[in-house]
């Protein structure tokens, strides 16, 4: 199912698996490749509090080849953007259920490749026959501006469709002492086998 309207593409995917001997493990959707933008091109990644990677097509840093799991402390949004300060492309899995997904974005073949993937549940004891229906929509939208303007597109989705969105700020249920807190920390420990978050 694909809908095209005013510089925005929304797509939804469904996989019906009728084979009881076949296990559907993962679905990678949406996927997109964007040609390199002229000028000062930048990739916004939803890593930590946001990372703006200049020249992402040529950069070889690990952060420019971002791959992470949403929702987590290191991946707080299910969107990203590629832009040059004049115009850009917003990409997202606008999922109002905020279900777990892997998000990957990297410079490749002279452009930018992005994808979202989700593991597919299977009933306990079943040997196959599991199906998948994408929550929400995969979205690509052309926009004018930079990271802030891309964030406004995501905010529009949240306000319209996400039941967990809180429009009222400051949140009244948050204690006053916490709202006045000026420090927030995250301890990340690296060891020989990989990264462990605490």
Order of alpha helices (4+ residues) and beta strands (2+ residues): beta-beta-beta-beta-beta-beta-beta-beta-beta-beta-beta-beta-beta-alpha-alpha-beta-beta
